[in-house]
Amino acid sequence: MTAETTDFAEALRAAGLRVTQQRLRVLSILMQAQDHPNADEVFTRAREIDGSVSFATVYRTLSALEEAGLIQRLSFENEPARFEVMPSADHDHLVDIDTGEVIEITSDEINRLRAELVARLGYEIVSQHTLIRARRKPDA
């Protein structure tokens, strides 16, 4: 077992989940992802590692990891749900409407302004997610 696998196993145990190869594999794929893969993309990546993995197993694993709070499902209107490891810091997402690319936007300034606006209304943020749908400017 590598140190990374041990860390993933500890995360699964801490979330109250049984440690299985499938869960370790899916969590590893999401931890290493530079994008926000959908279930089909996670399945394809898992099959490259282990040809015996089924789509149903990947889908059940994604659901279990989400329910345990280890990953987050991102729903972007008419697009298939995408997944990311539960972020350690608040961030928003920009979706390029032409390519479907999902870009993380992290900004302490946006987070501060959001908290101030909500506080003025007499609330505190429990959770938040901002989705910005955009198109690249022609000259960019």
N, C-alpha and C positions, 0 to 999 in steps of 0.2 A: 504494500500500500504506500502510495506517495503521500507527502505532506498535504498536497491539495486534496487528495481523496479522503484523507483523515479529517480535514477541515469540513468537507462536504458532509461526511458521515456524522460529524458532531453537530452540524447545523440541522440535519434531518432528525437526529435523536432529540435535540433541544426543542424542535417543533413537534415532537411527539409522533414522528413517523418512523416506521420500520426502515432500516437501511437495506436497499436492494440495488443491484447493479443498474437497473433501468433508471431509478431515481438519481443515483450518482451520475449516470451518463447524461441525463437531461439537465440536471443542475449544472454540470460541468459545461455543457454546450451553451447554456444561457450565460454562465459566468464569463465565458470566453468570447461571446458574440460581440461584434463591433456594431451590429445592427439590432433591430428589434424583430426577431424572426416570428413568423406565424407558425401554427402547429404543423403545417405541411413542410415548412423549412426545417423545423426542429426534427421532424421525422426523417427527412432526407439526410440531415447531418448525422443522426443516430444510426441510420442504415449504413452510412459510409464506415462507421466504426464497427458495427455489429449487424450483419445482414439478416439476423433472425428477429430483429426488433419489429413489432407490428405497430401500425398506426394506432390501433386501439390502446395499446400499452402506453404509447407516447401521450395520447390524449388523456388517459386516466392519470398518468403521472403528472402532467401539467395541472390538471384539476386538483390533485392532492397537494401539490406544491403551492398552488395558489391558496387553497383553503387553509394551509398551515402558515400562510403569511410569508413564505420564502420568495415567491415571485409575484409579479403584478401583471394582470391582464390589461392590455390597452385596447380600447375599442375606438376605432376611427370611422364613424358613420357607416358607409357601405363597404368597408374593407374588412377582410378577415381579421379577427382579434390577433394582436401581436403580444409578445411576452418579453419581460425583462426581470432581472433579479431585483428584488425589492430595493429601491434606491436608498442610499445612506443619507442623501441630501435631497431637499425639495428641488424639483426641476419641472420644466414644462416641455412640451413637444411641439415641434413645427413639422408639418407634413407637406412635402412638395406635391402639389396636386397633379403635376405632370408625370413625375417619376415614381411617386409613392414612397420616396425616401423619408424616413423618420429621423429627425435631428433633435437631440437633446439641447435644451437651452437652460443653462444654470446662471442665475443672477441674484446676488444678494440684494441688489437694489429692487428688483421686482418683488422678491420675497418680503422685504421691508415695507414697500408701498402696499402690498396686498394686506399684510398684517395691520398696518395703520388704518386702512380703509375699513376693514372688518371691525376693528376695535372701535372706531368712530360710530359704528352702527350698534355697538354694544354686544359684539360677538367675539369669540375666539375661534381660530381655525382648528378644526379637527382633522380634516384632510382636504386636499385640493388637487386639481389637475386642470391645467389650461392647455387647450389644443389650438394651435394656430395653423390654419390651412393657408398656404401661400404658393405663389408662383415666382420663380426666379425672374428678376428683371432682365429684359433683353440685352442690356449692356453689361451685365455682371459676369 
